[in-house]
């Protein structure tokens, strides 16, 4: 099965990509930038060596199709874009490993496998430039909020429609990429874990049960500006004090419900040391694999914010930034992924994914989906020190290849 597979080649290609697209601060493959375009050219050069058809769809997703005896298609995917100053594996591991699996399948079946195989590089998974993650896969899935997308701007004021136009993408047509869903029978994605669970258990690989649901809100406390020297402590309406009390409370909420909560930013007005804070805006991110538990976490945060506001005699308002329900992956593919891992390294852990991935949007579109995780050293990602042991990288390529074979057989059996 794996006589043509060369995991060491995958590692060598990842290192070559790092030399091409990183500097002393880390990876710079931010979507829709010149480095990202160069990354795509690098990938296309590899694909030209294979008997595949390549095309870029209306959302900027790059597809490489190896036609099979059946039009039913196994999709293998990931993203080549990175955050600024990112790591060498986040995203590109899944595409480059998928490239190696595609090579093996093409060689084994002499360019004509029993089902069609499609490798996809999703456009702008990270959302690093415009703040909207999963752009290409959400367009493909039909879930992209077009009104929101039209208004997105980067820090320089460039609008998303203009940035897309520069790389040949018309925002108004991106949902036409949904035609690529035709005949898709399964989707597989490999990714570094980006956390410490596998590391702490001493396991190289894990099968992902699904991705957390997310509730993301901006919470604004409304107090009253007053001179910091002349206003007694007991007379203040300090918006920051109410917000600050919520910070430790979200840790208690997360512990109570078994999820994760993060206050990611805090902005105050008037923002000067000589004034009591009149307005304090914080952003809250809450995640859980269980939708009901996620709703309880949000309820508890709302109750706590209202309580702290009342204690400080300030107001509070909420604005939803974003929401996605928990995504549970296909039970059969989860089992097949577990089998592939056990056959490769003997042990398997089933775990949820806290970060979102393109796999979540593909699953939302109704395509059976599963993800495989490989251990991250230090549990660190989105950082130039991101790393995974090379022996674990080799294992994940071998296990992912086994999973692809199992998925092909499953698709064939379903007819």
C-alpha positions in Angstrom: 0.0 0.0 0.0 2.7 2.5 0.9 5.6 1.3 -1.3 5.5 4.7 -3.2 5.0 6.8 -0.1 7.9 8.9 1.1 7.2 10.8 4.3 10.8 12.1 4.4 10.0 13.9 1.1 7.1 15.6 2.8 9.4 16.9 5.5 12.0 18.1 3.0 9.3 19.9 1.0 8.0 21.6 4.2 11.5 22.8 5.0 11.9 24.0 1.4 8.6 26.0 1.8 9.9 27.5 5.0 13.0 28.8 3.2 10.8 30.3 0.5 8.1 31.9 2.6 9.5 32.7 6.1 11.9 35.2 7.5 13.6 35.5 10.9 10.2 36.1 12.5 8.4 33.1 11.1 6.1 32.2 8.2 4.7 35.1 6.2 2.2 33.3 4.0 -0.7 35.7 4.7 -3.6 35.1 2.3 -3.9 37.3 -0.8 -0.4 38.7 -0.4 2.6 38.3 -2.8 4.1 35.6 -0.5 0.9 33.7 -0.6 0.8 33.9 -4.4 4.4 32.6 -4.5 3.4 29.7 -2.2 0.6 28.8 -4.6 3.1 28.8 -7.5 5.4 26.5 -5.5 2.5 24.1 -4.9 1.4 24.2 -8.6 4.9 23.3 -9.7 4.7 20.1 -7.6 1.2 19.3 -9.0 2.4 19.7 -12.6 4.5 16.5 -12.0 1.3 14.5 -11.4 -1.6 13.4 -13.8 -4.0 15.8 -12.2 -6.2 18.7 -13.4 -5.8 21.9 -11.5 -8.2 24.9 -11.2 -8.8 27.8 -8.9 -12.5 28.1 -8.0 -14.5 31.3 -7.6 -13.5 31.7 -4.0 -9.8 31.3 -4.7 -9.5 27.7 -3.5 -7.0 25.6 -5.5 -8.1 22.1 -6.6 -6.0 19.3 -8.0 -8.2 16.4 -9.3 -7.0 12.9 -10.1 -9.9 11.4 -12.0 -11.0 7.9 -10.9 -13.3 5.2 -12.3 -16.0 6.7 -10.2 -17.0 10.4 -10.0 -17.5 10.0 -6.3 -14.6 12.0 -4.8 -12.4 11.8 -1.7 -11.4 15.3 -0.8 -8.1 15.8 1.0 -7.4 19.4 2.2 -5.9 22.1 4.2 -4.6 25.6 3.8 -1.2 27.0 2.8 -1.8 30.5 4.2 -0.4 31.4 7.7 -0.7 34.1 10.3 2.0 36.8 10.3 5.1 35.4 12.0 3.6 32.0 12.1 5.0 28.5 12.3 6.3 26.2 9.6 3.6 23.5 9.9 0.3 25.2 10.6 -1.8 24.6 7.6 0.8 23.6 5.0 1.4 20.3 6.7 -2.0 19.1 5.7 -1.6 20.1 2.0 1.9 18.9 1.6 1.1 15.6 3.3 -1.9 15.3 1.1 0.3 15.9 -1.9 2.4 12.9 -0.9 -0.7 10.8 -0.5 -1.9 11.9 -4.0 1.5 10.9 -5.4 1.2 7.4 -3.9 -2.4 6.9 -5.1 -1.5 8.1 -8.6 1.5 5.7 -8.7 -0.3 2.7 -7.3 -3.3 3.0 -9.6 -1.3 4.2 -12.6 -3.2 7.4 -12.6 -6.7 5.9 -12.4 -7.9 5.1 -8.8 -11.2 3.5 -8.1 -12.7 6.9 -7.0 -11.7 10.4 -7.8 -9.2 12.1 -5.5 -9.2 15.8 -5.0 -6.6 17.8 -3.1 -7.7 21.3 -2.1 -5.8 24.3 -0.7 -8.5 26.5 0.9 -8.1 30.2 0.6 -7.6 32.3 3.7 -8.3 29.8 6.5 -6.5 32.0 9.1 -8.4 35.3 8.4 -5.2 37.0 9.6 -5.5 40.1 7.3 -9.3 40.8 7.4 -10.3 39.0 10.7 -12.6 36.5 8.9 -11.4 32.9 9.3 -12.4 30.1 7.0 -13.1 32.3 4.0 -12.7 29.9 1.1 -14.2 26.9 2.9 -17.2 28.9 4.1 -17.8 30.2 0.6 -17.6 26.5 -0.6 -20.1 25.5 2.1 -22.4 28.3 1.3 -22.2 29.7 4.9 -20.2 32.9 4.2 -21.9 36.1 5.3 -21.7 38.2 2.2 -22.8 41.4 3.9 -20.1 41.0 6.5 -17.5 40.1 3.9 -18.2 43.2 1.8 -17.4 45.4 4.8 -14.2 43.8 5.9 -11.0 46.0 5.9 -7.4 45.3 6.8 -5.4 47.6 9.1 -4.4 49.7 6.1 -8.0 50.3 5.2 -8.0 48.1 2.1 -11.3 46.4 1.7 -11.6 42.6 1.2 -13.3 43.0 -2.2 -10.4 45.1 -3.5 -7.8 42.7 -2.1 -9.5 39.8 -3.7 -9.7 41.6 -7.1 -6.0 42.0 -7.1 -5.6 38.2 -7.1 -8.3 37.6 -9.6 -11.3 36.9 -7.3 -14.7 38.5 -7.6 -16.2 38.6 -4.1 -19.8 38.6 -5.6 -19.1 35.2 -7.2 -17.4 33.4 -4.4 -20.4 31.3 -3.4 -20.3 29.8 -6.9 -17.4 27.6 -5.5 -20.2 25.5 -4.0 -20.4 23.6 -7.3 -17.2 21.9 -6.1 -19.3 20.0 -3.6 -20.8 17.9 -6.3 -19.9 14.2 -5.9 -17.9 14.8 -2.7 -18.2 11.7 -0.7 -15.7 12.3 2.2 -13.2 14.9 3.4 -10.0 14.2 5.3 -7.7 16.8 7.0 -4.5 16.5 8.8 -3.3 19.2 11.2 -0.9 19.8 14.1 -2.8 19.8 17.3 -1.8 23.3 18.3 -2.2 22.4 21.9 -0.5 20.2 24.6 -3.0 17.3 25.0 -1.1 14.7 22.9 2.2 16.0 24.2 1.2 15.6 27.8 0.0 12.0 27.2 3.1 11.1 25.2 1.0 10.2 22.1 2.1 11.2 18.6 -1.4 11.1 16.9 -5.0 11.6 17.7 -8.4 11.4 16.0 -10.5 14.5 16.2 -14.1 14.1 17.3 -15.2 17.5 16.1 -14.6 21.2 16.5 -15.8 23.4 19.4 -18.8 25.6 19.0 -17.9 29.2 19.5 -19.7 32.2 21.0 -17.7 35.4 20.5 -19.0 38.7 21.9 -18.0 42.3 22.6 -19.1 43.4 26.0 -19.1 47.1 26.7 -19.4 48.5 30.3 -20.7 52.1 30.4 -19.6 54.3 33.4 -18.8 57.9 33.9 -15.6 59.8 33.2 -14.4 61.7 36.3 -11.1 63.2 37.5 -8.8 60.6 38.9 -7.6 62.9 41.6 -10.8 64.6 42.9 -13.3 61.7 42.7 -13.6 59.6 45.9 -13.4 55.9 45.4 -16.9 55.3 46.7 -18.4 57.8 44.2 -16.9 56.4 41.0 -18.8 54.7 38.2 -15.7 52.8 36.9 -16.4 50.8 33.8 -13.0 49.1 34.0 -13.7 47.8 37.5 -16.8 46.0 36.3 -14.9 44.5 33.3 -12.0 43.5 35.5 -14.2 41.5 37.8 -15.4 39.5 34.8 -11.9 38.3 34.0 -11.5 35.8 36.9 -15.1 34.9 36.7 -14.8 33.4 33.1 -12.2 31.0 34.4 -14.7 29.8 37.0 -17.4 29.5 34.3 -15.1 27.5 32.1 -14.2 25.1 34.9 -17.8 24.7 35.9 -18.9 23.7 32.4 -15.8 22.0 31.0 -15.2 24.5 28.2 -12.8 27.3 27.5 -13.3 31.1 27.9 -11.0 33.9 26.9 -11.0 37.7 27.2 -8.9 38.6 24.3 -8.9 42.4 24.2 -9.7 45.4 26.4 -10.1 49.0 25.3 -10.9 51.9 27.5 -12.2 55.4 27.0 -11.1 58.1 27.5 -7.9 56.1 27.9 -5.9 58.5 30.0 -4.4 58.1 33.4 -6.1 61.2 34.8 -9.6 60.0 34.3 -11.9 57.3 35.7 -12.8 54.9 32.8 -16.1 55.9 31.2 -16.3 53.0 28.7 -14.6 49.7 28.7 -15.0 47.2 25.8 -13.8 43.7 26.2 -14.0 40.7 23.8 -15.1 37.3 25.1 -14.5 34.0 23.3 -16.3 30.9 24.7 -15.9 27.4 23.2 -17.4 24.0 23.9 -18.0 20.7 22.0 -21.6 20.5 23.5 -24.0 23.1 22.3 -26.2 23.1 25.5 -23.1 23.5 27.7 -21.9 26.4 25.4 -25.3 28.1 25.9 -25.0 27.7 29.7 -21.6 29.2 29.6 -22.9 32.2 27.7 -25.8 32.6 30.1 -23.5 32.5 33.1 -21.3 35.2 31.5 -24.2 37.4 30.8 -25.5 37.0 34.4 -22.0 37.7 35.8 -21.5 40.8 33.6 -25.0 42.2 34.7 -24.1 41.5 38.4 -20.8 43.3 38.2 -22.3 46.2 36.3 -25.0 46.6 39.0 -22.4 46.4 41.8 -20.4 49.3 40.2 -23.5 51.3 39.2 -22.6 51.1 35.5 -24.4 49.9 32.4 -23.5 47.0 30.2 -24.3 46.0 26.6 -23.5 43.0 24.4 -22.8 42.7 20.7 -22.3 39.3 19.1 -19.2 39.2 16.9 -19.5 35.7 15.6 -21.1 32.3 16.4 -20.7 28.8 15.1 -22.4 25.6 16.5 -20.3 22.6 17.6 -19.4 20.3 14.7 -19.2 16.6 15.3 -17.4 14.6 12.6 -18.7 11.5 10.9 -18.7 8.4 13.2 -17.5 6.0 10.5 -14.6 8.2 9.4 -13.7 8.8 13.1 -13.5 5.0 13.5 -11.5 4.6 10.4 -9.1 7.3 11.4 -8.7 5.6 14.8 -7.9 2.3 13.0 -5.3 4.0 10.8 -3.5 5.5 13.9 -3.5 2.3 15.8 -2.1 0.4 12.8 0.6 3.0 12.5 1.7 3.7 16.1 -0.4 1.4 18.4 -2.3 3.9 20.5 -5.0 6.5 19.7 -6.7 9.3 21.6 -10.0 10.8 20.6 -10.2 14.5 21.3 -12.0 17.6 20.3 -10.5 20.6 18.5 -10.6 23.9 20.2 -9.3 25.8 17.2 -11.6 26.0 14.2 -10.5 24.4 10.9 -11.8 24.3 7.3 -13.0 20.8 8.2 -15.8 22.4 10.2 -17.2 24.2 7.2 -16.9 21.2 5.0 -18.8 19.1 7.6 -21.4 21.8 7.9 -22.1 21.4 4.2 -23.1 17.8 4.7 -19.9 16.1 3.5 -18.7 13.2 5.9 -15.5 14.6 7.5 -12.8 13.7 9.9 -9.5 15.2 11.1 -6.3 13.7 12.3 -4.0 15.5 14.8 -0.2 15.2 15.2 1.5 16.3 18.4 2.8 19.8 18.8 5.9 20.4 20.8 5.2 22.7 23.7 1.6 22.9 22.5 2.6 26.0 20.7 1.3 27.3 17.3 0.9 30.6 15.6 4.5 31.2 16.6 7.9 30.8 14.9 8.9 28.3 17.5 6.0 26.0 16.5 7.4 22.5 15.9 6.8 18.7 15.8 9.3 15.9 16.0 10.3 14.7 12.6 9.5 11.1 13.6 6.0 12.1 14.4 5.7 13.9 11.1 6.7 10.7 9.3 4.1 8.8 11.4 1.3 11.2 10.6 2.0 11.0 6.8 1.9 7.2 7.0 -1.3 7.1 9.2 -3.0 9.7 7.0 -2.1 7.6 3.9 -3.7 4.6 5.6 -6.8 6.7 6.4 -7.0 7.7 2.7 -7.0 4.0 1.6 -9.7 3.2 4.2 -11.8 6.1 3.0 -11.5 5.0 -0.6 -12.7 1.5 0.3 -15.6 3.0 2.3 -16.7 5.2 -0.6 -16.5 2.2 -2.9 -18.6 0.1 -0.6 -21.3 2.8 -0.3 -21.6 2.8 -4.1 
